[in-house]
Amino acid sequence: MQVNITLFLQVINFLISYWFLNRFLFKPVFSFIRKKNLQEKRIASIIEKKEHNLLNLEEDKHQHLIDFRKDLQEKYTFRFKTDLSIPSEVKCKIEKDEIAKTLKKMKFLLLKKVPHVD
């Protein structure tokens, strides 16, 4: 095996080329890729936080809607009074002539609506 000076020159040339490529090509490209990856991770974390906040806001909105519906139901449902005090005798001061006129009108209206009733 013959070893001459060209082998040493090729090794030196390889080392110089590797150093230049590493210094001016590989390091900038790798740092650029690292920065982009970090930026993507930051953006992904921000998006995740925003999605989490959005889900919380949706849950709050849903809970407020449920509370609002309950309030509406409570406010606008009709409740019967269980203790209705109706007087047994109602005293009314109406004259007999007025009562007779009202009865006549009622009879007339009833005959108009249902003609076969006397």
Secondary structure, 3 states (H helix, E strand, C coil): CCCCHHHHHHHHHHHHHHHHHHHHHHHHHHHHHHHHHHHHHHHHHHHHHHHHHHHHHHHHHHHHHHHHHHHHHHHHCCCCCCCCCCCCCCCCCCCHHHHHHHHHHHHHHHHHHCCCCC
